[in-house]
Amino acid sequence: MELAKFSMGIGDRFGRQGKAQLEAFVLAGQKGANIIPVWNKSNREHLIVHTEPSEVRLEADAAVKVLGWKHPYHVDADHIGMKTVDRFLAPSDFFTIDVADFIGKPAEESAITSLVKDLHKLCGSPAIAHLSSPIKIDEAAITRVGKKYLAAVQEAGRVFKHIAQAKGADRCIIEVSMDETDSPQTPDELLLILAAIGREGIPIQTIAPKFTGRFNKGVDYVGNVEQFEKEFNDDLAVIAYSVKEFGLPKNLKLSVHSGSDKFSIYQPIRRAIKKHDAGLHIKTAGTTWLEEIGAVAEADEAGLALVREMYGEALKRFDELCGPYASVIDIKRERLPSVETLNHCSGADIAAAIRHEPHSPKFNSDLRQLLHVGYKLASERKDRFNALLDKHAAFVGKHVTYNLFNRHIEKLFC
């Protein structure tokens, strides 16, 4: 099973927007951009919303049938590890193996010694085309990377073997996620990580490294765009070299996690993948939920009342909701409107504050981030929320499609 050159991870917290999401990919095809949808939902999201991985497969299959989609599509077991993978095995064909908890954990000394011996051939200055500057590898560098990342690579190998035994190695797409660490991987580190992954026999088709800057949930990139572009191009150069040298799949590509709404880096990404003739996987989970609540607030008085109610509760339970996402949000509490203020806003005003139109004077990135991580509140009111989504399906779906196509796909690929 081979992942296409360009693919996009699309989350759907409440499983109602599969058709609306897929319509964005149909529009992309009409514009000459062939992007493959990958429905993704993490174990944490399933636990919060009380859903099963099989429901994601059913949603994807139903959308494909209704729209007559003739291209590939996938269902991602997002951010799984050995403890959580089993419930995803049957419905999923894409597996994002998250090894963040193993980064920095020491591997056995004998394993590091063996790694240094096996990768010694890389010592010197590998001839990697299109790097911004040459890199140098020595045994100390291999040892340093081994101490920080080898345990994570070994864990990825264990999880992959478990998946392959259950499904068959040729019936799954493997991504390795290494983005949740303290600093971006340098080109030499990424090179050695990929060498270790190849040595472990993991047929990864995408890798999610840590990039410079902050990738906060649902809002624009925060950081030095020029530095990001340099690092992104260097990563693509290292991947191209690694595919040839380490026996990795020829379609190996970068994955950008929390990639939704990073508008300021979409053009640098677009330039880079064109320059290197490279693929891209980008995850946009969470934005569909935000489009839902914006549309529900705007649709009728019942929806507006529900969104106001959830916001009031979000302020009371701020630490509970934000704690699990502390590393990927940056909310200035003083910029959050009071409950009284929100209660005097119209549904259209609330929708304008939530929707990511950065140049709108009504847009409030802090409110958007808080509601982004507040989907638990809707899950606690699931019957009411789902009833509103069903009642206003066409109106909500229009906003979901517009968001995915006009704000994301068109800017990146068309």
Secondary structure, DSSP 4 states (H G I P E B T S, - for coil): ----SEEEEEE-TTS--HHHHHHHHHHHHHTT---EEEEEEEHHHHHHHT--HHHHHHHHHHHHHHHT--S--EEEEEEE-TTTGGGGTTT-SEEEEE-GGGTTPPPPHHHHHHHHHHTGGG-B----TT-SS---B-HHHHHHHHHHHHHHHHHHHHHHHHHHHHH-GGG-EEEEE--SSSSPPPHHHHHHHHHHHHHHT--EEEEE-PPSSB--TTS--BS-HHHHHHHHHHHHHHHHHHHHHH---TT-EEEETT-TT-HHHHHHHHHHHHHHT--EEEE-TTHHHHHHHHHHHHH-HHHHHHHHHHHHHHHHTHHHHHGGGGGG----GGGSPPHHHHHTS-HHHHHHHHS--TT-TT--HHHHHHHHTTHHHHHTTHHHHHHHHHHTHHHHHHHHHHIIIIIIIHHHH-
